[in-house]
Amino acid sequence: MRSWPGLLVVLALGAPACGGDRADDDGGSADASVAPGPGDPFEGLPTGADQWMRLCAKGYGDMISQQLCAGTAPPRITSLKELQVLLGLGVVPNPNNDPNINKNVRVTLTGHSTGIGLRHVTPLNPRAFLMTTPLSTGGPNPQYQVMAFARGEPVVELVANDPQAQTLRFFLVRFHPACESAPGGCSPADLLTPSIESGWTDYTLYDDDTIENTTLGCLSCHQPGGPGTRKILRMQELANPWAHWFYIEHASNRAAMLDFHAAHGTEDYAGIPAPLIDPSRPIALQRLLQNNGFGQQPNVFDSKTIETELMNGASPTWASLYGAAVAGTAIPTPYHGIPQTDPAKLLPMIQAYQQAMSGALPRDQMPDIRDTLRDDALADMSIRPKPGLDGRGIMKHMCQMCHNSRLDQTLSRARFDAERIDQMSREVRDEAIRRLQLPDTDRRKMPPERFHALSDAERDLVIQELSL
């Protein structure tokens, strides 16, 4: 039995990060009854009603704040479904395809993420999106919101437009499943099955300012130009056939969906009734972005062009995107192939999940079903560094997107600037070396295990570079 932080290291709405202490300006007393444990990326941040009062005092004008800050105390929420209903994103069965049912919400799922689910989202454990319905006129929505959730972590990602401030508001809901208070903590069966979606004992709502100095910070990805620049919604695969998304009309996408169904059968997922998963379409999210001014994406993944080029053996388009990620100037590009999973790993995980759900396998013996990625895909996914890099190159690839000169320079993680390695002080270099050698379960480990993995040899190369 393992707690949530322990589960994160089984695998070799936010952005990848290379480390960071808690946001010192937002630290404070925590409610001991729901305080995060060691290794939790939220460790040291205020929790519960304390954090709710801090956030709601900011007076945001978005739809999420309007609902969650409406009363004199945090609203009681004990499940993902209750949160969705509160925000107006609840989905109900619609066996007759009645257009008046679920008309205010659209859903889509992806089997691959380059955000905070980089190592955790797979076709067996997809990331679900529930969103405000895009306007049929093609115009911008006066207000809109998007929720993202994948099993495995007690976190829900939220974003909404604040029309008063003319900016986006990003939030994380850190909820507490009942297993966290159990003697052995949470097991994969607690976190990767429907169990995680209900039975919450408490939760805390965080905004992007509060979490920005943690490994779950949103703005490295969603405000790539740095403080004072425009915040953006991101969808790298912004056109048909939406590689890696659940899109049943396209053969490779459909194959990934079949893997999902082989494990989950008729099970609802992320509050979405099972019969509505196949009819979901990524075009809903695409239209929401385009209608609201995010149709021009940085480092966009052109699925059709890349797929066509790969028929000839290689994709120059993908290679260019990957080169930017290796250079540390862009977030990881999606993997060029579909699927990114290893069939030799996939089948045992499907079987284990089925057996655990049927009772044939004890729940405490269920493995982490996310551990299905192909070993030879990890570098191309930017989970591992590109082969052949020296210590400086590894830091560029693994760290620079989150440690660069565009950051808010008041954040502690700005002291480690992978763009300016030669200008780092001896003190900063030594601290980086220390953090490179921390155990995987420590939230200060560099790079964070939730995003990246270094071999001993690769870690030694980085340490040698920092020792100069």
N, C-alpha and C positions, 0 to 999 in steps of 0.2 A: 504494500500500500504506500502511495506517495502523495505528497502535497502537490499543489499546482506548480510551484517553481521547480520541484524535482522532475515533474513530467516534462517540462519544457526541454530538458537536455537529452531526451531519448533520441531525438532525431539529430543526424549529423547536420483601413479607414485611416492613415498614419504613414510613417516612413521608416526605412531602415536606419539604425543608429549604431554608433561604435562605442557608446558608453555615455556616462554622465551621472553626476550626483543628483540628489533630489533638488528641486527648485528651492534654493535657500530662502528666497523672499517669501515663499508660500508655505514654509514649514510651520509646524505648530503642534499643539497637543492632539493626540488621536484618541478616539473612543476605543478603549482597550478591548471591548467586546468584539470589535470587528477589525482590529488593527491588523494590517498585512504582516506576514511572517518574514523571516530571513530569506533573502533572495527575491522577494516580490518586488517588481519594478516600482510599485507604489509606496514602498517602505519609506517612512519619514514624512509623508504628506498627510495633511489633515484628512479626517474621515468623517463619514456619517453626517449628522446634523451640523457639526462644526463647519465642514467643507460646504454643505448646502447653503448655510447662511453667508459665507464668504462669496460664493459664486452668485447667488441671487441678489446680493447687494450691488452687483455691478450693473443691474438694470438692462440686460440685453433685450433686444426686441425681436428675437427669432421665435419660431413656433415651438421649439423644444423648451426654451426658457419659459415661454408663456405657460406651458403645461406643467413643467416640473417645479416652477417657482410660484405657482398660483396661490398656494395656501400659506398658512403660518408655520407649517412643518413639512418636511419631505413627504410626498405621497407614498402610501404603502404599496410596494411592488414586490411580489414574490415569484414572478415568472417572466420569461421573455414575452409570452403572450400578453400578460397584463401591461407590460411596458409598451408593446405595440398598440394595444387598444387605447391606452392613455394618450399616445401621440397621434392617434388617428391613422395608424398603419396596420391595424389588425386585418387579417385575411381569414375569410370563412369559406367552407366548401361551396362549390357552385356547380353541382352535377349537370344542370341544364344550360350552362353557359349564359345565364341571364346577365345582360349588359348592365343592369342596375345593381348587381351584387359586386362588391369590391371595386366599384368605379372610382374610388378615391385613392387607390393604391395599386402599384405595379410591382412585380417581383422579377428577379433574375438571379442566376447563380453562376459562379465560376469555379473551375477546378484548379486554378493557378493564381497566385497573388504575388505582387512585387511590393506590397506594403508590409504592415506589421505581421501579416500571416505568411511571410516569405517561405518559411520552412514548415509551415503547418497546414497550408491549404493544398488539398489534393482532390482528385475526383471522388475518393471515398469520404473526404471530409471537406466539402466545398464551402465557399464563402457565399452567403446569401445576402442579397440586397433587397430591401423593401423601400419604396420611394413614393413621393407625391406623383400623381399622374401628370405627365407632360401635357401642356395645352395642345389641343388638336390644331389650333391656328398657327402653331409654330412660334408663337410669341413667348416672352419670358413670363414665368409664374410670379405673381406678386410676392408669394412666399412659398417655399418648398423645403423639404427635408429628405434625408436619406439615412437609412439604418443599414449597417453591415454587421454580420455575425457569422462566425464559424465555431463549431464545437472545439473543445480542447482547452479553452481558456475562459475564465469567468469575466469576460470583457465584451461589451457591446460598443461598437463605434457609431457615432451619430454626427451628422453635419446638417446645418440649416442656414438659410440666407437670412440675414438681419437687414431688412429694408431701411430701417432708421439709420443705421451706421454704414449702410452700403458695403457690407463685408460678410464673409462667411464665418460661422461659429462652429468650431469643431469640439466635440465632447467625447469622453469615454465614460461609460457606466461600468464601474468595477463592482460586480455583485458577489455575494458570498453564498455558494452552494452549501447545503447542510453537511457535506462530507468534510469540509474544512475543520469542523469542530469534532470530528470523529477521531478516535485514538490513533489510527494509522494515516489520517489525512485522506486525500483524494486519489483514487486509482484511475487508470484509463477508462474503466467501465463507468465511473462516475462522471467523467468529463467529456467522453466521446460518444455517448449514447443520449437518448432523450432525457435522461436523468438531469443533465446540466441545464435544461430549459425550464425547470420548475423547482419548487422547494427552496427558493432563496431565503436566507435568513436576514439579510440586510444588503444594502448597496450604498455606493458613494458616486456622486456625479462630479466629474472633473472637466474643466474647460482646457483649451489648448494652452493658455498662458500658464496654468498650474502645472501641467505635465511636460512642458517643453524642455526641461532640463533632465528628463528621464529617457530611457531607451524606448519609450512609447510616444515620444514627441511627434506631433503631426506636421509641423511647419517646414521641416527640411524638405519634405516632398510637396506639401500643399502651398508653400510660400517660398519657392526656390530662389527668388530674387532677394530674399532677406527682409528684415523689418522695414515696414513702410511701403512695401510693394504689394501688389494684388495677391490675395489668396485665391487658389484655383481648385476646382474639382478635377480629378484625374481619371481617365480611362484610356489606357494606352492602345487597346485594341478597339478602335472607334469606327469600325466599318465591317460589314459582312465579309467573310464568314465568322468574324469574332472568335478567332482561335482561342481555345482553352475555356470558352464560356459554354454553358448548356444551351445548345442550339441544335435541335434534333434533326433539322433538315440537312445538315452537313455531315458527311460520313465520319470524319475524324472526331468531330465534336460528339456525335452520337455514340461512338465507341466509348468515350469517357463517361457518358451518361449511363451506358449499359453497365459499366463497372460499378457506378454508384448504386444502380438499382439491384445489382447482384447482391450487394451487401445489405441495403436498406429495405428492399422490397416495397411494401405499401406503407412504410413508416413516414409520418409527417416529419418535416425537417425545418428547423429554425422558425417554427410557427406557421409554415406554409403547408397546407394540406397536400398529401401525396399526389392526388390527381391533378394538381395545378403546377407541379414541377415541370413536367414535359412541355406544357403549353407556354411556360415562361419564355421571355425573349429578351436578349441583351439590348435590342433596339430601344426598349423603354428607357434604359439608362442613357443610351447614346442620345436620344432625343431630348431628355432632360438637360443634359450638358449642352447640347447645341443650342437649344432654345434659350438658355440662360447665359450664353456668351462664352462657353468653354469648348467650342468646336475646334479651335486650333490648339492642339495638344503638343507639349514638348516631347521629343523623342517618341513620336507615335509609332506603334507597331502595325504596319500595313499587312494584315493577315494574308490577303489575296496575293500581293506581290511576293511576299516571302515564301508562301506555299508554292507559287509558280516557279520561283528561282530554285527552290530546293529540288524540284524535279530534275534539274540539270546538275545536281550534286552539291551546290553551295549557294548561299544567299548573300550577295554583297550588301543588300539593304540591312539584313540582320547584323552582319559583321560590323557595319558602321555604327549601329545602335550599341552593340556590345563594346565596341572600342571606346565609346563615350563613357560607358559604365566602368570599364577598366581604368580609364583616365580619371575617374572620380568626378566627372562633370555632369553626370546624369544618373538617375536612379536605375536599378537593374532593369534590363529589358526582359520581357517574357522569353521563355525558352523557345527555341526555333522549331522544335519538333513537338508532335502530339502522338502519343502521350509522353509525359516526362516521367512516367512511372515504370518500374521494372516488373515485368510479368512474373518473374520468379518470386518477387516479394508480394505482389498484389494478391495472388490467389490464396496464399495462407492467411492473409489479413481479412479477406472477404469471408473465408470459412470461419475464422476465429470470431469475427463479429456476429455472424449468423448463430454460431454455437452459444456465444455468451447471451445473446438476446433470447434464444430458445431455452436456455437453462442447461444445455448439454455441456457447457464449459463454465466452471465457477467464475463469477464476475471478477474476483481478485486475480484470476489468471489471464484475463483478456489483455493482449499486448496493445501497444500504441499503434493503432491502425494507420496513422499518418506516415509511418516509416516504410514508404513504398517508392521513394524517389530513386531513380537510376543513379548509381555512383558516378557514371561518366557524364551525367548531366549537371552535377553540382557546380562545377566551375562555370559552365555556360549560363547557369541561373544566378551567378554571383554569390552563391552560398560559400563556395570555395574560391580562392583566388585563381586567376588564370595561370596555367602551368608556365613555369620558366621565369616568372617575375623575380626580381631581386627584392630586398627588404623594403626599399623605398616604393617600388611598384606595388607591392602587396598592400602597403598603407594607403596608397592612392586608391586602389580597387576596393579595399575593405572598409576604409574609414572616411575618405574625403567628403562623401556626400553629406555626412553629418558633422564633420569637423573641418570647417572651412572659414574663409574670411567674410563670407556673407552672413554668418550667424549673428544673432544678437550677442554682442561682445560682452554683455554683462553675465552671460551664462558661464558656469564653470567649465563646461566642455569646450568653450571657445578657446581656452588656453592651449589645447592641443589642436593645432592647425596643420592638417596634412598638406595644405597648399604651401606652407612655409616651414618645412621641416628644418631647414638650416638655421632658422631664426629661433627655434625652440630653446628655452633655457635648460640648463642642466637639471634643474629641479623638475621641470615638466617632463623631460625625457625619462628621468628616474622613476617618476610616478607612473608613466606609461608602461615602463618595463615591469614595475610591480604589479600593475593591473593585468598585464598579459599573462602573468603567472598565477593569478587567483583561480580558485576552483570554479567549475562551470556553474555551480549553484549560487555564486555571489553576484549580486546585481551590478557590482562595479567591474565585473570581468570585462576585459577588452580583447577582441571585439565581443559583443554580446552573443551568447550561444543561440539566442532565439533567431539571429539573422545569419551569422557567419561561423565558419569552422576553419581552423588552421591546423595543419599537421605540426608535429614537433619540429620538423625541419623548417617549415615556413615560419613558425614562431621564432625560431632561433635566428633566422635571417632578419626579421624585424628587430629583434633585440640587439643584434650586431649593429644594425643601422643606427638605432637609438643610442648605442653605447659610444659612438664616435665623438 
